[in-house]
């Protein structure tokens, strides 16, 4: 993966400019060739034309400014849907063309929703994935396996206990959005399922190194052979903001960090759930984790759902669920807009700001295969 560094006063604007450039089929052809060694001219032309069209379609949906909240929900869902199509076409696989992907989209979205017997919305609103349709096809193209959780067909009745275990509630999906972790407690009365992490010094020597901005990578030796150790363990803390989380709660989550204990941080004086992460002794602790960061959150880890740790896919599923509510559940949507669930309207407004400002960079990375680092010009980060 290559890195693209962007420096600008208006980061959102310049990311949009980089994304919109791919509405050109000639530039799309360059992106596709950058992800494969060679491709026949006819195949390249077909793929580049289809990719450029999907991006133009996505931008058209994304730039929909008029209309109410329901219009924004629908337009953002279809924008991400088109981005996922463009991403599939952008791969080096000659078979991934617009007509080939259409064979899956014709079978539907690949997702479905159903209400649970108990609880309030959005905890009672469940989302399931199917074995056919666009979503499982897209996940397969990304190397994400849904077989263990996918249904043969959508449920027409309320799920039983076994079926419920293969579904995820809309509330739990929203709790996984890293940029919402500091407001999840306020809006839904539950702790988030995405957490900002920070390394904690596990010894006085390591604390001295950390304070000097230095690393102890490569300095850990096996006591028996006196050779550099292959594995080491780092102390990693969850840093709650706007909510409380105990070590007991952290241990109940499916995180790669294990054996959490409530420990007092020597610098801040705060008691934080602190666990152990095993990783290569020759790597930084964060290199083995699937971390997400943006202008709205620090480096954070998400509790997997359906075995997935993918943030883009998370947003695709959330927007699908809300799109069903806006189209087919008018009474429920009324309660969200100006009824007893109006706090969720505020949450949705907050969430859509995140979508509009965070997802374009992720979309750009997905299609080009490059990591994009956008930094404010003149900031200390722009000098590195």
C-alpha positions as CSV (number, residue, x, y, z in Angstrom):
1,X,0.0,0.0,0.0
2,X,1.3,3.4,-1.0
3,X,0.7,6.6,1.0
4,X,-0.7,9.8,-0.3
5,X,-0.1,12.9,1.8
6,X,-2.4,15.8,1.4
7,X,-1.8,19.2,2.9
8,X,-4.4,21.9,2.8
9,X,-6.2,24.6,4.8
10,X,-9.6,23.0,4.0
11,X,-9.0,19.2,4.3
12,X,-12.6,18.2,3.5
13,X,-12.5,20.2,0.3
14,X,-9.2,18.8,-1.0
15,X,-10.3,15.2,-0.2
16,X,-13.4,15.8,-2.2
17,X,-11.3,17.1,-5.1
18,X,-9.2,14.0,-5.0
19,X,-12.3,11.8,-5.0
20,X,-14.1,13.7,-7.8
21,X,-11.1,13.4,-10.1
22,X,-11.9,9.7,-10.4
23,X,-15.1,10.6,-12.3
24,X,-12.7,10.6,-15.3
25,X,-12.5,7.1,-16.9
26,X,-8.9,7.9,-18.0
27,X,-7.8,8.5,-14.4
28,X,-9.8,5.4,-13.3
29,X,-7.8,3.4,-15.8
30,X,-4.6,4.6,-14.2
31,X,-5.9,3.6,-10.7
32,X,-6.8,0.1,-12.0
33,X,-3.4,-0.4,-13.7
34,X,-1.8,0.7,-10.4
35,X,-3.4,-2.3,-8.7
36,X,-2.5,-4.9,-11.3
37,X,0.6,-5.7,-13.5
38,X,-1.2,-5.9,-16.8
39,X,-4.7,-6.0,-18.3
40,X,-6.1,-6.3,-21.9
41,X,-7.1,-2.9,-23.3
42,X,-10.7,-4.0,-23.8
43,X,-11.1,-5.1,-20.2
44,X,-9.4,-2.0,-18.9
45,X,-11.7,0.3,-20.9
46,X,-14.8,-1.5,-19.7
47,X,-13.7,-1.5,-16.1
48,X,-12.5,2.2,-16.1
49,X,-15.8,3.4,-17.8
50,X,-17.9,1.5,-15.2
51,X,-15.8,2.7,-12.3
52,X,-16.0,6.4,-13.4
53,X,-19.8,6.1,-13.8
54,X,-20.2,4.6,-10.3
55,X,-18.2,7.4,-8.8
56,X,-20.1,10.1,-10.6
57,X,-23.3,8.4,-9.4
58,X,-22.0,8.4,-5.8
59,X,-21.0,12.0,-5.9
60,X,-24.4,12.9,-7.3
61,X,-26.1,11.2,-4.4
62,X,-23.6,12.7,-1.9
63,X,-24.0,16.2,-3.0
64,X,-27.8,16.2,-2.5
65,X,-28.3,19.2,-0.2
66,X,-32.0,19.9,-0.5
67,X,-34.7,17.9,1.3
68,X,-35.1,16.8,4.8
69,X,-33.4,14.3,7.1
70,X,-35.0,11.3,5.3
71,X,-33.6,12.5,2.0
72,X,-30.1,12.8,3.5
73,X,-30.3,9.3,4.9
74,X,-31.3,7.8,1.5
75,X,-28.8,9.8,-0.5
76,X,-25.9,8.8,1.7
77,X,-26.8,5.2,1.6
78,X,-27.0,5.1,-2.1
79,X,-23.7,7.1,-2.3
80,X,-21.9,4.4,-0.3
81,X,-23.6,1.7,-2.3
82,X,-22.1,3.2,-5.5
83,X,-18.7,3.6,-3.8
84,X,-18.7,-0.1,-2.9
85,X,-19.5,-0.9,-6.6
86,X,-16.7,1.4,-7.8
87,X,-14.3,-0.2,-5.3
88,X,-15.0,-3.7,-6.6
89,X,-14.5,-2.5,-10.2
90,X,-11.2,-0.8,-9.2
91,X,-9.7,-4.2,-8.3
92,X,-7.2,-5.9,-10.6
93,X,-9.7,-8.7,-11.3
94,X,-10.8,-8.5,-14.9
95,X,-14.1,-10.2,-14.0
96,X,-15.2,-7.4,-11.7
97,X,-17.1,-5.2,-14.2
98,X,-20.3,-3.2,-13.9
99,X,-22.4,-5.9,-15.6
100,X,-20.9,-8.6,-13.4
101,X,-21.7,-6.7,-10.2
102,X,-25.2,-6.0,-11.5
103,X,-25.9,-9.7,-11.4
104,X,-25.6,-9.5,-7.6
105,X,-27.4,-6.1,-7.1
106,X,-30.3,-7.6,-9.1
107,X,-30.7,-10.0,-6.2
108,X,-31.2,-7.2,-3.8
109,X,-29.2,-5.4,-1.1
110,X,-28.1,-8.6,0.7
111,X,-29.4,-7.2,4.0
112,X,-32.7,-7.3,5.8
113,X,-34.3,-5.8,9.0
114,X,-36.8,-7.2,11.4
115,X,-38.2,-6.1,14.8
116,X,-37.4,-8.0,18.0
117,X,-40.1,-9.0,20.5
118,X,-38.8,-6.8,23.3
119,X,-37.0,-3.5,23.8
120,X,-37.2,0.0,22.3
121,X,-35.9,1.3,19.0
122,X,-33.1,1.1,18.0
123,X,-32.2,-1.8,20.3
124,X,-35.2,-3.7,19.1
125,X,-34.5,-3.2,15.4
126,X,-32.3,-6.0,14.1
127,X,-30.3,-6.3,10.9
128,X,-29.3,-9.6,9.2
129,X,-27.2,-10.4,6.2
130,X,-28.1,-12.8,3.4
131,X,-26.1,-15.2,1.3
132,X,-27.1,-13.5,-1.9
133,X,-27.3,-9.9,-3.0
134,X,-24.9,-7.0,-3.1
135,X,-23.6,-6.9,0.5
136,X,-22.3,-10.5,0.7
137,X,-20.9,-10.2,-2.8
138,X,-19.1,-7.0,-1.8
139,X,-17.8,-8.5,1.4
140,X,-16.5,-11.6,-0.5
141,X,-14.6,-9.3,-2.9
142,X,-13.0,-7.7,0.2
143,X,-12.0,-11.1,1.6
144,X,-14.6,-10.9,4.4
145,X,-16.4,-14.2,5.2
146,X,-20.0,-13.9,6.3
147,X,-20.9,-17.6,5.9
148,X,-21.3,-18.2,9.6
149,X,-23.8,-15.4,10.0
150,X,-25.6,-15.2,6.7
151,X,-29.3,-16.3,6.2
152,X,-30.6,-18.2,3.2
153,X,-33.6,-15.8,3.0
154,X,-34.9,-12.9,4.9
155,X,-36.9,-13.6,8.0
156,X,-40.7,-12.9,7.8
157,X,-41.3,-13.4,11.5
158,X,-39.6,-12.4,14.7
159,X,-36.3,-14.3,15.1
160,X,-35.9,-17.1,17.6
161,X,-33.0,-17.2,20.0
162,X,-30.6,-19.0,17.5
163,X,-31.5,-16.6,14.7
164,X,-31.2,-13.6,17.0
165,X,-27.6,-14.6,17.7
166,X,-26.8,-14.1,14.0
167,X,-28.2,-10.6,13.9
168,X,-27.1,-7.3,15.2
169,X,-29.2,-4.4,16.5
170,X,-29.1,-1.0,15.0
171,X,-28.3,0.3,18.5
172,X,-25.2,-1.9,18.7
173,X,-24.1,-0.8,15.2
174,X,-24.3,2.8,16.2
175,X,-22.4,2.1,19.3
176,X,-19.5,0.8,17.1
177,X,-19.1,4.1,15.2
178,X,-15.7,5.4,16.6
179,X,-16.7,9.1,16.1
180,X,-19.8,8.6,18.3
181,X,-18.1,7.0,21.3
182,X,-18.1,10.1,23.5
183,X,-21.9,10.7,23.0
184,X,-23.2,7.1,22.9
185,X,-24.0,7.2,26.6
186,X,-25.9,10.5,26.3
187,X,-28.1,9.4,23.4
188,X,-28.6,5.7,24.1
189,X,-27.8,5.2,27.8
190,X,-25.1,2.5,26.9
191,X,-21.4,2.5,26.7
192,X,-19.9,2.4,23.2
193,X,-18.5,-0.6,21.4
194,X,-15.6,1.4,19.9
195,X,-12.8,2.6,22.1
196,X,-9.9,5.0,22.0
197,X,-6.7,3.2,23.1
198,X,-3.5,4.3,24.6
199,X,-0.3,2.4,25.6
200,X,0.6,2.4,29.2
201,X,4.2,1.9,30.4
202,X,4.6,-1.5,31.9
203,X,7.9,-0.7,33.7
204,X,9.8,2.3,35.0
205,X,12.3,2.0,32.2
206,X,9.6,1.9,29.5
207,X,8.0,5.0,31.2
208,X,11.3,6.9,30.8
209,X,11.5,5.9,27.2
210,X,7.9,7.0,26.6
211,X,8.5,10.4,28.2
212,X,11.5,10.9,25.9
213,X,9.5,10.0,22.9
214,X,11.6,6.9,22.3
215,X,10.7,3.3,21.6
216,X,11.9,0.1,23.1
217,X,11.4,-1.9,19.9
218,X,14.2,-4.4,19.4
219,X,15.5,-4.0,23.0
220,X,13.5,-6.9,24.4
221,X,15.5,-10.2,24.7
222,X,14.6,-13.8,25.5
223,X,16.1,-14.5,28.9
224,X,17.3,-18.0,27.9
225,X,18.9,-17.4,24.5
226,X,19.8,-13.7,24.9
227,X,18.5,-13.1,21.4
228,X,15.8,-10.6,20.5
229,X,12.3,-12.0,21.5
230,X,9.8,-12.8,18.8
231,X,6.8,-11.7,20.9
232,X,6.3,-9.2,23.6
233,X,3.3,-7.8,25.6
234,X,2.2,-4.2,25.9
235,X,-0.2,-2.7,28.4
236,X,-3.0,-1.0,26.6
237,X,-5.7,1.1,28.2
238,X,-9.2,2.1,27.1
239,X,-9.6,5.8,27.6
240,X,-13.3,6.6,28.1
241,X,-14.7,10.1,27.4
242,X,-18.3,10.8,28.3
243,X,-18.9,7.3,29.7
244,X,-17.6,4.8,32.2
245,X,-16.2,1.3,31.5
246,X,-14.9,-1.2,33.9
247,X,-12.4,-4.0,33.4
248,X,-15.1,-6.5,33.8
249,X,-17.1,-5.0,31.0
250,X,-14.0,-4.8,28.8
251,X,-13.2,-8.4,29.3
252,X,-16.7,-9.4,28.1
253,X,-16.0,-7.8,24.7
254,X,-14.4,-9.7,21.8
255,X,-11.2,-7.6,21.7
256,X,-7.7,-8.7,20.9
257,X,-6.6,-7.1,24.1
258,X,-7.0,-9.5,27.0
259,X,-7.0,-9.7,30.8
260,X,-8.2,-6.2,31.6
261,X,-7.8,-4.8,35.1
262,X,-8.8,-1.5,36.6
263,X,-5.5,0.4,37.0
264,X,-4.7,3.9,38.0
265,X,-2.7,5.9,35.4
266,X,0.4,7.4,37.0
267,X,0.2,10.5,35.0
268,X,-3.5,11.4,34.8
269,X,-4.5,9.8,38.1
270,X,-7.5,8.2,36.3
271,X,-8.5,4.6,36.8
272,X,-8.6,3.0,33.3
273,X,-9.4,-0.6,32.2
274,X,-5.9,-1.8,31.2
275,X,-5.3,-5.1,29.3
276,X,-2.5,-7.0,27.7
277,X,-1.8,-7.1,24.0
278,X,0.6,-9.7,22.6
279,X,2.4,-8.5,19.4
280,X,5.7,-8.9,17.5
281,X,8.7,-7.5,19.5
282,X,9.9,-5.8,16.4
283,X,6.7,-3.8,15.8
284,X,4.9,-1.0,17.5
285,X,1.9,-2.2,19.5
286,X,-0.6,-0.7,17.2
287,X,0.7,-2.3,14.0
288,X,-1.2,-5.6,14.7
289,X,-4.5,-3.9,15.4
290,X,-7.3,-2.7,13.0
291,X,-7.4,0.9,14.3
292,X,-9.5,3.8,12.9
293,X,-8.9,7.5,13.4
294,X,-10.3,10.6,11.9
295,X,-10.6,14.3,12.6
296,X,-13.4,13.3,15.0
297,X,-11.7,10.6,17.0
298,X,-8.3,9.4,18.1
299,X,-7.0,5.9,17.3
300,X,-9.8,3.6,18.1
301,X,-10.7,-0.1,17.9
302,X,-14.2,-1.5,17.1
303,X,-15.8,-4.6,18.6
304,X,-16.4,-6.9,15.6
305,X,-19.8,-7.7,14.3
306,X,-20.4,-10.6,12.0
307,X,-16.7,-11.1,12.4
308,X,-16.1,-7.8,10.7
309,X,-13.9,-4.9,11.9
310,X,-14.4,-2.8,8.8
311,X,-15.6,0.8,9.4
312,X,-16.9,1.4,5.8
313,X,-19.0,-1.7,5.9
314,X,-20.4,-0.6,9.3
315,X,-21.6,2.6,7.8
316,X,-23.1,0.8,4.8
317,X,-25.2,-1.4,7.1
318,X,-26.3,1.5,9.4
319,X,-27.5,3.6,6.5
320,X,-29.3,0.6,5.0
321,X,-31.2,0.1,8.2
322,X,-32.2,3.8,8.5
323,X,-33.1,3.8,4.8
324,X,-35.6,1.1,5.5
325,X,-37.1,3.1,8.3
326,X,-37.4,6.2,6.3
327,X,-39.1,4.4,3.3
328,X,-41.3,1.8,4.9
329,X,-42.0,2.7,8.6
330,X,-43.6,6.1,8.5
331,X,-45.0,5.9,12.1
332,X,-41.6,5.1,13.5
333,X,-39.9,7.8,11.4
334,X,-42.5,10.3,12.7
335,X,-41.5,9.4,16.3
336,X,-37.8,10.0,15.4
337,X,-38.4,13.3,13.7
338,X,-40.8,14.9,16.2
339,X,-42.0,12.4,18.7
340,X,-40.8,10.5,21.7
341,X,-37.7,9.4,19.8
342,X,-36.6,12.9,18.8
343,X,-33.3,12.4,20.7
344,X,-32.4,9.9,17.9
345,X,-33.1,12.7,15.3
346,X,-30.3,14.6,17.0
347,X,-28.1,11.5,17.0
348,X,-28.8,11.0,13.3
349,X,-27.9,14.6,12.5
350,X,-24.6,14.1,14.4
351,X,-24.0,10.8,12.6
352,X,-24.6,12.2,9.1
353,X,-22.0,15.0,9.8
354,X,-19.5,12.2,10.5
355,X,-20.5,10.4,7.3
356,X,-20.1,13.5,5.1
357,X,-16.7,14.4,6.6
358,X,-15.1,11.0,7.3
359,X,-16.3,8.7,4.6
360,X,-14.9,10.5,1.5
361,X,-11.3,9.9,2.7
362,X,-12.1,6.2,3.4
363,X,-13.8,5.9,0.0
364,X,-10.7,7.4,-1.7
365,X,-8.5,4.9,0.1
366,X,-10.7,1.9,-0.8
367,X,-10.8,2.7,-4.5
368,X,-7.1,3.7,-5.0
369,X,-5.7,1.1,-2.6
370,X,-3.5,3.8,-1.1
371,X,-3.5,5.2,2.4
372,X,-4.5,8.9,2.5
373,X,-3.0,11.2,5.2
374,X,-4.7,14.6,5.2
375,X,-3.0,17.2,7.4
376,X,-3.7,20.9,8.1
377,X,-1.2,23.0,6.3
378,X,1.0,24.9,8.7
379,X,0.4,22.4,11.5
380,X,3.2,20.5,13.3
381,X,2.0,17.3,11.5
382,X,2.5,18.9,8.1
383,X,6.2,19.1,8.8
384,X,6.7,15.4,9.2
